[in-house]
Amino acid sequence: MPFIVSLSEFFNYIFYSILAGHVALSFVPDEKKPKIIIPKPMLLLSILGIFVSTFGPVLQVIYYFSDGSNYFNQKSWSILTDFQVGKAWIFIGWMATFLWMTVYVEGSKYLQAFWLLLMILAVGYASHVASLSFWTGLFSHSIHFLAVALWTGILIHVAWFAKNLSNWTSFLKWFTPFAIGCMVIILTSGFSMMLVVVDISDYINSWVLPYGQMLLLKHISIIPLLAFALINGILLRKLSAQPNLNIRAWLKAETIIITVIFFFTSILGTSSPPHDDIDFMVKSEGASKWLEYLIGKTIITPVNLKPMFSIEGFFLILFGFMFLMMIFLSFYKKMKPYFAVVFGLLFIVCTYFGLMVSIK
């Protein structure tokens, strides 16, 4: 069940990003964006995909309260009508239906934006952080999700569906500050949501839980993403006139790193957050088996992880930042962008293991 829910969450990010990119670019004049042609069936299937994938969290709650033999019964109906996640799914279903019809008839872009915005608000309404602090969670998660979908969606459209990049310079003039603004919103809202679930003083202690492990991996993955954003937003703009510079390939590389973050986020959504009592979570659900394997010890309460210096950890983190620098080196040496993607993944792996062997 966790695998199915994680998979549905992963595709949910992809589908929303495709639709958000389509709607956002429809407001941009043709002379300020590349020529983009995305098949209408892909947009319609993305809307249908949202309706299916957003049922994953509902199915998880149904599975949790089921007796193991009959999943769809009176309890299931109660989950759909009484729980936030159930009511959000029904609401998203209606809004997705209206959006599907509007896209099908190529209706007003304002109407498309309206339906999509309501669907994103429903995602925030059903979020875990909204169940802990409703208004803070609703708006912070909705704004966070919207910023992620807009930034990622525009990148996906330009990288994978653009027919040419003749308006690349004029596109970057507005997209670069837009992307910076989205990143500021993403980091600010993400930090505020994290504080609702994990106290900042317990951040390292949360690593003993699967939730904390995925949160750490997500945060580490943001660093190579920022490197690719710097390359595509600033460095490519300065060197775009050079021959043999495959701009779209570098944009595709950035979207691949984004999907890695989506992967960690999807698993994060299926893990139990620690709230304010990590010791209770370790006693009730157990610590991360993976972390216990890495440190070679059974984690017991009270949990009190502390950073320490180790030769292995120092060199692993050093190798990680060397791989980060190699992302920029591969750009200046005009290497294939997939080398930069590999370097980004190696940075994540080395930095993660370096931190894991540097705690006691």
N, C-alpha and C positions, 0 to 999 in steps of 0.2 A: 504493500500500500504506500509506504513513503516514497518508493521509486516512482510510482504512477503519479503521485501528487507533485513530486519534484519536477517530473517531466512536463506535467501540465502547466506548472508555474513558469518553467523555462520558455515554453512556446507562447505563453501568455504575454511575456515581455516582447517577444519577436512580433507577434500579431499586432499588439498595440503600437509598437514602434513603426511598423509599416503603414498603418492607418494614420498615425500622427504626422509622419513625414509627408504623406500624400496631402493631407488637409493643410498643413503648414505651407507647403510649397505652392498650393493653389492660390495663396494670397500674395505670392511673390511675382512681380512682373517678369515676362519672358526674357527681357534683356539683362536681368540680374540673376539668372540661374541657367545651368546647362539644360539642354533639351532632354527631357526625361519622359520615357514612355513605359508605363507599367501596365501590364494587362489587367483589364477590369476583372476577369475571373480571379486573379490573385487577391484583389481588394475584397471581393465578395467572399472568397474562401477565408480570408483573414478575419472577417467579421464573424463568420460561422465558427472559425477556430476559437475565437474569444468566448463564444457561448459555450463551447464544449470544454475548453481548458479551464474556465473559471468554475466549472463544476467540480474540479479536483479537490479543493479545500472542503467543499460541501460533502463530497464522498468520504473524505477523511473523518469528518465529524460523525457522519452516519455509521461508518465502520466502528468508530470508537464506542458509540452508544448501542450498537447492535448486539444481539445475543449470539452472534456467530453463525446463525443459520438463516435468519430472515432479515435482510438489510432494509428492505423497503416495506415499512409498516407504519403504524400510527406515530412512532417515534420519528420516523423520517419526515413525515408531514409536519410534525412539530418543529423539527430542525429547519425546514424550509420556510415556515411561517413565523417562527419565534426568534430564531437565532439571527444575529447580524449577517453572518456569512450566507445564510439561506435567503434572507430577504434581499441581500445585495445581488445574488445570482438571478433571482426572479426579475429584479429591476434591470439588471444588465441585459437579460434576455429580451425584455420589451424594447429597450433603447437600441439594442443591436438589430432588432427587427426593423425599427424605423430607419436606422442608419443604412441597413442593407437595401431597403427600398429606395432611399434617397440616392445612394451610389449607383444603383441599378439604372435609374432613370436619368442619371447625371444631373441631379438636382442642385440646389443652391449650396455653395461652399460654406455659407454661414450656417445653414441648417446642419450640414455634415459636422461642422465644428461644434455645434450645440449638442448634438447627440453624443459625440465622442467625449466631450467634456463631462457630460452627465455620467457616462460610463466610467470615466476615471475617478469622479467623485465617489461612485459606488465602490470602486476598489479601495479607496481610502476609508470609506465607511466600514468595510469588512476587514480591515487590517487589524493585526493583533494589537498594535499600539493604540488604535482607536478604542479597543475594548478596555484598555487600562486608563486612558485619559482621552475622553471622547473628542472634544473640540480640538485639543492639541494634536491628537493622533489623526483625526480626520483631515485637517488642513495641511499638516506637515507631510503626511504620507501622500496625499493627493498632489501637492505641489512637487514633492520629490519625484513621484511617478510620472507626472506630466513633463517635468524638465528632462528626465531620462528618455522618455518616449520621443520628445521633440528632437533632441540632439541626435539620438541614435537613429531615429527615423529618417531625418534629412540626410545623414551620412549614408544610410543604406540605399536610399534612392539615388544619390549622386554617384556612389561607388558601383552599384550593381545594375542600375537601370538607365543611367545617362547615356545618350547616343553620341554626345560630343562634349568637350569641355571648352568650347569657344568663349564662353562668358566666365571663365574661371576667376579672373581678377576681380570682376565686378561682383561675383558671387562671394568671394572671400571678404570683400569690403564690409558686407553686412553679416556674413555668417561667423567670422572670427569673433567679433564682440558678442554676438548672440551666443556662441558656444561658451565663451568665457562666463557670460552671465548665467547660463544653464549650469555650468560647473560650480559656480559659487552657490547657487541655489541648492544643487544636489548635495554639496558638502555640508552646507549649513543645516538644511532640513534633515539630512542623514544623521548628523551629529546630535541634533535635538531629539530625534526618534531613538537613537541609541541610549541617550541619557534616561529615557523613560523606562527602558528595559534593563539596562546595565548601568550601575553606578560607576562613574569614572574611576573611583578608587578600586573597584573590583574588576577592572578590564582584564588585567593579567590573570587573575584568579578564574575568570570566566573561560579561560583556555582549557580548563579541565573538562568542560562540557562540549559535546558535539556542536552546540550553537556557537560557543566561543571560538571553536576551531574554524568554522566557516566564516565567522565575522572577521577573524584575523586574516584568512586567505582573501576575503573580499577587499579588505583594506590594503593588503600588500599589492593586489592586482591593480588597484587604482594608480599606482606609481608608474608602471609601464604605459598605462593608458594616457597619462599626462604627457609622457615622452612622445607618444605618437601624435597626440593633439598638438604639441609644440611643433613637431615636424610638419604636419599637414596644414596647420593654421598659419605658421609664420615662415618656416624655412622653405617650404614648397612655394610659397608666394614670392619669395625673393629669387628663387632659382627656377621658376616655372618656364622661363624663356630658353633654358638649356635643352639641347636635343637629347633624345633617348631617356628622358625622365618620365617614367610611367606614373603619372599622378593618380590615376584610378587604382592602380595596384597598391599604392600606399594607403589610400582610403579604405580599400578592402581589408588590408592588414589591421587597420584600426578597428574595423567592425568585428574582426575575429577576436581581438582582445576584449572587446565589449561583450561578446557572447560568452567568453570565459567568466567574466564578472556575473553575467546572468546565470551561469551554471552554479556558481557558488551561492548566489542569492536565492536560487530556487531551492537548494538544499537547506539553506538557512531558514526558509519559510516553513519547512516541515519539522524543524527541531524545536524543542521546548526551550524558551528563553529563561534565563536564570532569575529574572525579576530582582528582588533584593535579598535573596537567600540562596546562595550557591551551595552552602553545606547541605541544605534540605534537598536540593536537586540531586546532589551526589548520593545522598542516602536513599532517595526514592527511586531515581532512574539510573543511577550509576554514572561513573565518570566515563570519559572517552576512552574506549578500548585502544584506539590508535595511539593516543598520548601515553597510556600506560605501557604499551609496547615500545614506544620510542625511548622513554626514560627508564624502562626496565624495572618499574616499581608499581605496586598497587596504590592508587590514590585513596587516601582516607581523610576523614574530616577531623578537625577543622582544616579547610583548605587555606594554604598560605604560600602561594607561589611567589618567588622572588627572582629577579634577574641576577645572573652571575657571569663572571668572565670565564670563557673556556677557549682553548686554542681552536678546537673544531668549529665552535660557533663563530669565532672571529673570522676565520678563513672562509667559512661558508657565506657569511654576510659580505665579506670583501669580494668573493667571487660573484655574488649577486650583483653588486654595484658595478663590477667590471662588465657583466653582461648588459647592464643598463646602459653603460657608456658605449657598448658595442652596437646598440640600436642606432645611436647617432652616427657611429663610425660607418655602419653599413649603408646609411643614407648618403654620407659624403663620398663614400667609395663606389656609389652607384651599384650596390649589390642588389640582388633580388629581394623584394620586401619580405618574402617568406623567411629569409634568414633573420630579419628583425623580429618577426613573430616568434621564432624559436628562441632568440635571445631573451625576449620578453617572458616567455614561459620558463626559461632557465632561471631568470631573475626571481620569479615567484617561488620556484622550487628551492633554490639555494637560500633565499632570505627566510623562507618558512622554516626549513630544517635548521638554519643557523639560530633562529630564535628558540626553537624547540630544545636544542641541546644547550641553551644558555639560560635555562631556568632550573631552579631547585625547589 
